[in-house]
Amino acid sequence: MSLGRNLGFLAAITVILILLVLSVLQIHWGNTLVINQAANRVGQNIHSAWLVGQDNRIDRD
């Protein structure tokens, strides 16, 4: 194989590896974002339930 062909092959493999790594990172970051949003939503729901409970207790008193 010539030097040009070897360099082309190396460049192609490098691009494929970079794209693979970026796709894995994107999946990881996407999952992290979804989990963080879900955790924030649960926190908001707990806070809202707490406020409703406080309002109900005040109404009963």
C-alpha positions as CSV (number, residue, x, y, z in Angstrom):
1,M,0.0,0.0,0.0
2,S,1.2,3.5,-0.7
3,L,1.7,6.2,1.9
4,G,-1.3,8.1,0.6
5,R,-3.6,5.1,0.8
6,N,-2.4,4.4,4.3
7,L,-3.0,8.0,5.4
8,G,-6.5,8.0,3.9
9,F,-7.3,4.7,5.7
10,L,-6.0,6.2,9.0
11,A,-8.0,9.4,8.5
12,A,-11.2,7.4,7.8
13,I,-10.7,5.2,10.9
14,T,-10.0,8.3,13.0
15,V,-13.2,10.0,11.8
16,I,-15.2,6.9,12.5
17,L,-13.8,6.6,16.0
18,I,-14.4,10.3,16.7
19,L,-18.0,10.0,15.5
20,L,-18.5,6.9,17.6
21,V,-17.2,8.6,20.8
22,L,-19.3,11.7,20.2
23,S,-22.5,9.6,19.7
24,V,-21.8,7.7,23.0
25,L,-21.2,11.0,24.8
26,Q,-24.4,12.4,23.3
27,I,-26.4,9.4,24.6
28,H,-24.8,9.7,28.0
29,W,-25.5,13.5,28.2
30,G,-29.0,12.9,27.0
31,N,-29.7,10.3,29.6
32,T,-28.2,12.5,32.3
33,L,-30.4,15.4,31.2
34,V,-33.5,13.3,31.2
35,I,-32.7,12.0,34.7
36,N,-32.0,15.5,36.0
37,Q,-35.2,16.8,34.6
38,A,-37.2,13.9,36.2
39,A,-35.5,14.5,39.5
40,N,-36.3,18.2,39.4
41,R,-39.9,17.4,38.5
42,V,-40.2,15.0,41.4
43,G,-38.9,17.7,43.7
44,Q,-41.4,20.2,42.4
45,N,-44.2,17.7,42.9
46,I,-43.1,17.0,46.5
47,H,-42.9,20.8,47.2
48,S,-46.4,21.3,45.6
49,A,-47.9,18.5,47.7
50,W,-46.3,20.0,50.8
51,L,-47.9,23.3,50.1
52,V,-51.3,21.7,49.5
53,G,-50.9,19.8,52.7
54,Q,-50.1,23.1,54.5
55,D,-53.1,24.8,53.0
56,N,-55.4,21.9,54.0
57,R,-54.1,22.0,57.6
58,I,-54.7,25.8,57.8
59,D,-58.2,25.3,56.4
60,R,-59.0,22.7,59.1
61,D,-57.6,24.9,62.0
